[in-house]
Amino acid sequence: MKLMKSTTSPFARLAHMALIEAEAEYEIELLNPWADPEQLVALNPSKRVPCLQLDDGTVLTEAMVIAMYAADIAPEGSHLKSNTSHDYEICGLAFGVIEAAVYMMTGRKLFSDDLGVDEFDRTHPVAQRRRDAMIVGLGRIEALVDRLSENRLGLAELLVVDAVQYMDFRFPDSDWRPEIPRLDAWIERAHEHRSVSETIPS
């Protein structure tokens, strides 16, 4: 299998983490989706990562689809296979944080064509809504941190790591990041897992 990804995309990171937890064998192809690389465009009409090409030529797109496939191929006993309604609640909250953060970065790209310029964040009312979504979402996950496993990472755990670390990666100097000490401590402990330590955004 070949996974096309960028090192900054939280969606690509989710797919990559899920494949690691599934103990899958795969190759990684790093690329810049903003540049519309030929190999990505040929496989994914949306021109975005992640994109997973299976050994038989089948092409899977979108992070959650690839994560679902990873759960299907994971060995019996994998935490990827054991989602409960409580897990899905956390998944939804974490995915909402990720989408809000990505929306903010897309807004920057449209507003100034420079991801490092935060004028969109400070001036656009929709940006305030997305920032509020991140703040409230992380606060709710903080209250549910006892539901997260430290020993076995499933979809909920992967999404939570992805959400918090992507927000910290993109908004490192923000003065609006909520206090989430229990969640921060849990993520620190989760770094012992290869799926976390080997996929940190950069």
N, C-alpha and C positions, 0 to 999 in steps of 0.2 A: 504494500500500500504506500501511497505517497500523500502526505498532508502538506498543502500549500498554506502558508501562514505568514503573518508579519509579527515582529516581536512586540509591537505596541497594541495590537488588537485584543481586547478582552474576549471577544467571541472566538477568535482563533486560539487563544490561550485555553478557554474552556474545552474546546475540542481536543487540544493537545493533552491537557491534564487527564481527560477522560480516557484517552487511548493509553496513557501510561498506567492508569489505575486498572485498565482492562488487560494489562500485560500483553498488548498487541505488538506485532512487529511491523514497522513502518519506516519510511524515509521522510525527512523534512526538507521542504523547499521554501526558503525564505525569499520573500519578494515584497515589493511596494505596490499595493493595490491601487493607490492613487495614480500610478503611472500606466495603468491598464496593460500589464504585461501580457504578451501574446498567449502564453501557455494558460494563464488564468482565464482570459477572455474566451478562449476556445472551449473551456470546460464549464464555465459558470456564466450564464447570461447576466447575472447581477453584478459581475465584475468585482466581487469582494471575497474576502477570506472569512472563515476557513473554507477550504475545498479539499475533499478527500477522494482520491481516485483509488478504487479497490483493485485487487490483483486481476479481476476479470474485466476491468475497464469501466465498471459501474462508477458513476460520479455522485457523491453525496455533498450537498451544500447546506449551509446554515448550521450554526453551532449546536442547537438543541437536537437536530436530526443526527448529527455525528455523535453527540453524547448518547442518544438513544441507541445508536448502532453499537457504540462501545459497550453499553450495558448488555446488549444481546450477545456479544462475543466474549464478554468477561467470564472468567471461570466461576463455577458454582461457589457460592459463599462470598462473592464480591459484594461490597457494600453498594456498588452501583445498581445492584438488582433488588435492593431491599427498601425501596421508597415507601413511606407512609404518608397519610394526609398531612401530618405535622411537617414532614420533610418538604412536601410540595408547598406548604405555606411559606417556609423559609426560602425555597427556590424562587417563588414569585416575588418576594420582597427583594432578594438579592438581584434578580434579573432586572427588576425595576430600577434599582440603583445604577446598574451597569448601563441600561438604556438611557437614563437621564444624563449620565456622565458623557456618553458617546454623543448624545444630542448637543450637549454643550460644546464639544469639540467640533462637531459638524457646523454648528452656528458660527464658531470662530472662523472656520474655513470659508464659509459663505460670506461672512461679514468683512473679513480683512485678508483672506487667503493666507493667513499665518496663524498656525496653531498656538504660537507663543504669545499672541496679542489677546488680552482679555477684555477688550472693550465691549464685545458682545455680552459677556458675563455681567458687566456692570450697568449696561444701558438698556438691554432688551427685556421686556416684561416676561416673555416666555422663558428666558434664562432664569429668572427668579423662580418661576414655577418648577423648573427642573432642579434647581439647587434645593428648593424646599423638599422635593421628592427624595433627593439623596439624604438630606438631613433626617427626615422622618423615617425613611426606610431603614437607615442604619440604626436609628434609635430603637426601632421595633425589633430588629435582629439582636441588638444588645440585650433586650429583655428575654430573648429566646435562646441565648447562647448555651444554656444547660442542655439543650436538645442536640447540640452538635457533638459528634464523636471526635476524639483525638486519635484513636487507634486505627479506625477504618474510615477512609474518605469516600463518601458517595456524592451524588449530584448536589445535594444541599450544601455540603461542606465545600465542594469545589467552587460553587457559585459565590459563596460568602467570601472565600479567599480572593477570588477574582474581583468581586465588587469593591472590597476595601482597598486592595492593593492597586487597582486601576485608578480609583479616585485619588489615592495618595500619589500615584505616579503623575497624573495629569494636573492635580491641584496641590502641589507640595507646600505652597506658602499660604494657603487659604486660611482666613481667620474665621471661617464659618463651619469648619469641620466639627461635628458633634463629639462630645466626650463619650468614648466607647471603651473604657479600660478593660472590661472583661473580654470583649471581643478582640481587642488588640493583643491581649495576653494569650487568647486561644490561637490566634493566627501565628504568633511567635512560636508556639509549641507545634503547630502544624508544619512548620518549616522542616521538620525532620523527614517529611515525606518527599520522595523524589519528584512527584508530580507537582509539588509546590516549589521546591528549591530550584528545579531546572527550568522553570517556565516564567520566572519573574520578568515583568515587562521592562524593556530597556529601549 
